[in-house]
Amino acid sequence: MMVGRDTEAMRLAVLENDRQRVTVAPAIGGRVVSWVDRSSGREALWRNPQLALKCCAPGAGYDSNFYGGMDELLPCDMPETINGIACPDHGELWTLPLADERAGDTLILRGRLPLFRLDYERRMRLEDNRLINEYRIANTAETGRRFQWKLHAALAVQPGDRIACPATTACVADTDWSRRKTTTPFAWPDADGLDMSLVPAPDGTTEFVFLYGLTEGWMALQAQDGARIECRFDRKVFPFCCYFASYGAMGGAFTGLLQPCTTLPVPVKEAAEKGACAQLQPGEVLTTTVVWTYSNRGASYGTVR
């Protein structure tokens, strides 16, 4: 692993091997700001060309600071009061400076959510074309915590790419952000003749759907030219997936976000009432491993099941 600096002097940690290079910004929640295939120079992640990489104040609005890359939402998505705590837009983690250290080929990131008092640790290493993330989240508060934890990977997409996920059912998360104007569940990916898995040409629309009834724990972007970005996870931790996309909306952003998540629907309070959110009692610890794989064109992509 090498450590470098960008033009604004934000320290960046780099994991790399002879195949790929992954760049992480510990000061902004450990956001992965770049993932490049070294043989082709191809960047897997979408980044907002209108924004510089910078730290945002706790409680800042997320959409106006949507830089892209891979971050995580914890302990919520929308601003809401959870367990009596007013939680900010898209949670606390994305603005949290994380301590970082190196242990051999592993980058270790640690921090504590100041309001929600969850201890967060992520151990990252790059093996071949796989980015392995080992997590530990602990509740240091005196009371239980209900929360949402959502992986949030903004990928570079092209028309004709497809979102692959072994989900049986889907529903619109928010009709204001979807081409489908009903929350009635449908059999993924066919929403009354609209193939939700297919990335369209830029048309100024957005998409926001939950995928559930997973037969396996994975979600992927299958590019039309053969490249593939896949996330594999434990369904006991992430029983749902979410897909959000901007097809030329949001200031021209053209990106699709893969989002394995612990909670359905978006509001944690509502999900808790349905028994569909993550929770930790005082002193309880959640551990899990998430593996992202980036296979460029001409590689072996495995079988989409």
C-alpha positions in Angstrom: 0.0 0.0 0.0 1.2 3.5 -0.8 0.1 6.8 0.6 -0.2 9.9 -1.6 -1.8 13.3 -1.7 -4.2 14.9 -4.1 -4.1 18.5 -5.3 -6.0 19.8 -2.2 -3.6 18.0 0.2 -6.2 15.5 1.3 -4.2 12.4 2.3 -5.1 9.3 0.3 -4.4 5.7 1.0 -3.7 3.5 -2.0 -4.1 -0.3 -2.2 -2.6 -1.7 -5.4 -1.2 -4.8 -7.0 -0.2 -5.7 -10.6 -3.8 -5.7 -11.7 -5.7 -2.9 -10.0 -5.4 0.3 -7.9 -7.9 1.4 -5.2 -7.7 4.8 -3.7 -9.3 5.6 -0.3 -9.9 8.9 1.5 -9.9 8.2 5.3 -10.9 11.8 6.2 -14.3 11.4 4.6 -15.6 8.2 6.0 -13.1 6.0 4.2 -14.7 6.8 0.8 -13.2 4.8 -2.1 -12.6 7.6 -4.6 -11.1 5.6 -7.4 -10.8 1.9 -8.6 -8.7 1.5 -11.7 -7.9 -1.5 -13.8 -4.2 -1.0 -14.4 -4.0 -2.9 -17.7 -6.6 -0.7 -19.4 -6.7 2.4 -17.2 -10.4 1.9 -16.9 -12.1 3.6 -13.9 -14.9 1.6 -12.3 -16.4 4.4 -10.3 -18.4 7.5 -11.2 -17.2 10.8 -9.8 -18.9 14.2 -10.0 -16.8 16.4 -12.3 -18.4 19.5 -10.8 -17.1 18.8 -7.2 -13.7 18.7 -5.7 -12.8 16.1 -3.1 -13.3 17.8 0.2 -14.4 17.3 3.8 -17.9 18.3 4.6 -19.2 19.5 8.0 -21.3 17.0 10.1 -24.9 17.5 9.2 -24.2 18.7 5.6 -26.7 18.0 2.9 -25.7 14.9 0.9 -27.1 15.5 -2.6 -25.4 18.9 -3.0 -22.1 17.3 -2.0 -22.6 14.1 -4.0 -19.0 13.4 -5.1 -19.4 9.8 -6.1 -17.2 6.8 -5.5 -18.0 4.2 -2.9 -19.1 5.3 0.5 -21.5 3.9 3.2 -24.6 5.3 4.9 -24.7 4.7 8.7 -26.9 4.9 10.8 -29.6 6.2 8.4 -30.4 7.4 4.8 -32.9 10.2 5.2 -32.6 12.6 8.1 -34.7 11.2 11.0 -34.8 10.8 14.8 -33.8 7.3 15.8 -33.6 6.1 19.4 -34.2 9.8 20.4 -31.2 11.0 18.4 -31.6 13.5 15.5 -29.5 11.8 12.8 -28.3 13.8 9.8 -28.9 13.4 6.1 -27.4 10.1 4.8 -26.0 9.4 8.3 -22.9 10.3 10.2 -20.3 8.1 8.6 -19.8 9.9 5.3 -18.5 13.0 7.0 -16.6 11.3 9.7 -12.8 11.5 9.7 -11.5 7.9 10.3 -8.2 7.0 11.8 -6.1 4.9 9.5 -3.2 2.6 9.8 -1.4 -0.1 7.8 -0.9 -3.7 8.8 1.0 -5.4 6.0 -1.2 -5.3 2.9 -4.3 -4.3 4.9 -5.6 -0.7 5.4 -7.4 -0.4 8.8 -10.0 2.4 9.2 -11.6 3.2 12.6 -13.9 5.8 14.1 -16.9 6.3 16.4 -20.2 7.9 15.3 -20.3 10.9 17.7 -24.1 11.0 18.0 -25.1 7.4 17.6 -22.0 6.0 19.4 -21.4 3.1 17.1 -17.8 2.1 16.8 -16.9 1.4 13.2 -13.9 -0.6 11.8 -13.1 -1.6 8.3 -10.1 -3.7 7.2 -9.5 -3.4 3.5 -7.1 -5.4 1.3 -6.8 -6.0 -2.4 -6.3 -9.6 -3.6 -6.0 -10.0 -7.3 -9.2 -8.2 -8.6 -11.1 -8.5 -5.3 -11.5 -5.7 -2.7 -12.1 -7.5 0.6 -13.7 -5.5 3.4 -13.9 -7.0 6.9 -16.2 -5.0 9.2 -16.7 -4.7 12.9 -19.5 -2.4 14.2 -20.0 -2.2 18.0 -22.7 -0.4 20.1 -20.9 1.5 22.8 -24.1 3.3 24.0 -26.1 2.4 27.2 -29.2 1.6 25.1 -30.0 -0.4 22.0 -29.6 1.0 18.6 -31.8 0.5 15.6 -30.2 1.6 12.4 -29.7 1.4 8.6 -26.4 0.4 7.1 -26.2 0.8 3.4 -23.3 0.3 1.0 -23.3 3.0 -1.5 -21.3 2.5 -4.7 -21.7 5.0 -7.5 -20.5 3.2 -10.7 -19.7 4.5 -14.1 -22.5 3.2 -16.4 -23.3 3.2 -20.1 -26.5 2.7 -22.0 -27.1 -1.0 -22.4 -25.4 -2.1 -19.1 -27.5 -4.2 -16.8 -28.0 -4.5 -13.1 -27.9 -8.1 -12.1 -29.3 -9.3 -8.8 -30.9 -12.7 -7.7 -34.0 -10.9 -6.3 -37.4 -12.3 -6.8 -39.3 -9.1 -6.0 -38.9 -5.3 -6.2 -40.8 -2.2 -5.3 -40.2 1.5 -5.8 -38.6 3.1 -2.8 -39.8 6.6 -3.6 -42.1 7.5 -6.6 -40.7 11.0 -6.7 -37.4 9.4 -7.8 -38.6 6.6 -10.0 -39.9 6.2 -13.5 -42.7 3.9 -12.0 -45.3 5.9 -10.2 -46.6 3.2 -7.9 -45.1 1.3 -5.0 -46.9 -1.9 -5.8 -44.4 -4.8 -5.8 -43.4 -6.4 -9.1 -41.3 -9.4 -10.2 -37.8 -8.1 -10.7 -36.8 -6.8 -13.2 -40.1 -6.5 -15.3 -42.2 -3.5 -14.1 -45.2 -3.7 -16.3 -43.1 -4.0 -19.4 -40.3 -1.7 -18.2 -37.0 -3.6 -17.8 -35.7 -2.0 -14.6 -32.3 -3.8 -14.9 -31.4 -2.1 -18.2 -29.5 1.2 -18.1 -31.2 3.5 -20.7 -29.7 6.4 -22.7 -29.4 9.6 -20.7 -33.0 10.9 -20.5 -33.1 13.0 -17.4 -34.8 10.4 -15.3 -33.9 8.8 -12.0 -34.6 5.3 -10.5 -34.9 4.2 -6.9 -36.0 0.6 -6.2 -35.7 -2.0 -3.4 -34.8 -5.5 -4.4 -35.7 -8.4 -2.0 -36.4 -12.1 -1.8 -32.7 -12.7 -2.6 -31.8 -16.2 -3.4 -28.1 -15.4 -3.0 -26.1 -12.5 -1.5 -24.8 -10.6 -4.4 -25.5 -7.6 -6.7 -23.6 -6.6 -9.8 -23.3 -4.2 -12.7 -22.8 -6.2 -16.0 -21.4 -3.8 -18.6 -22.5 -4.3 -22.2 -18.8 -4.7 -23.2 -18.2 -7.6 -20.7 -16.8 -5.7 -17.7 -18.4 -6.6 -14.4 -18.4 -5.1 -10.9 -19.9 -7.4 -8.3 -20.6 -7.2 -4.6 -21.0 -10.4 -2.5 -22.3 -10.2 1.1 -24.0 -12.1 3.9 -27.8 -12.1 3.4 -28.2 -12.3 7.2 -26.6 -8.9 7.5 -27.8 -7.4 4.2 -31.2 -9.0 3.4 -32.1 -6.3 0.9 -30.6 -4.5 -2.0 -31.4 -1.0 -3.3 -30.7 0.4 -6.7 -30.5 4.2 -7.2 -29.6 5.8 -10.5 -29.4 9.1 -12.2 -29.8 8.9 -15.9 -28.7 12.4 -16.7 -30.6 14.1 -13.8 -29.0 15.7 -10.7 -26.9 18.1 -12.7 -26.3 15.7 -15.5 -25.1 12.8 -13.4 -25.1 9.4 -15.2 -24.5 6.8 -12.7 -26.0 3.7 -11.1 -25.5 2.9 -7.3 -25.3 -0.6 -6.0 -26.6 -0.6 -2.4 -26.8 -3.8 -0.4 -28.7 -2.7 2.8 -29.9 -3.8 6.2 -33.2 -2.0 6.1 -36.5 -1.7 4.2 -38.1 0.8 3.7 -35.9 3.9 3.9 -37.1 5.3 7.3 -35.6 3.3 10.1 -38.6 4.0 12.4 -41.0 2.4 9.8 -38.6 -0.5 9.1 -38.3 -1.2 12.9 -42.1 -1.4 13.2 -41.9 -4.1 10.5 -39.0 -5.9 12.0 -36.8 -5.1 9.0 -33.9 -3.1 10.2 -30.5 -3.7 11.9 -30.2 -3.4 15.6 -27.5 -3.8 18.3 -27.9 -4.0 22.0 -25.4 -2.3 24.4 -22.0 -4.0 23.9 -23.2 -6.1 21.0 -20.9 -6.4 18.0 -21.7 -7.0 14.3 -18.9 -8.6 12.2 -19.2 -9.4 8.5 -17.1 -9.5 5.3 -18.1 -7.9 2.0 -16.1 -8.7 -1.2 -16.2 -6.4 -4.3 -14.9 -7.9 -7.6 -13.9 -5.8 -10.6 -13.4 -7.8 -13.8 -12.5 -5.8 -16.9 -13.3 -6.9 -20.5 -11.7 -10.1 -21.5 -11.5 -11.5 -18.0 -13.4 -14.4 -16.5 -16.6 -13.0 -15.0 -18.2 -16.2 -13.6 -21.9 -17.1 -14.1 -24.8 -14.8 -13.4 -27.3 -16.9 -11.5 
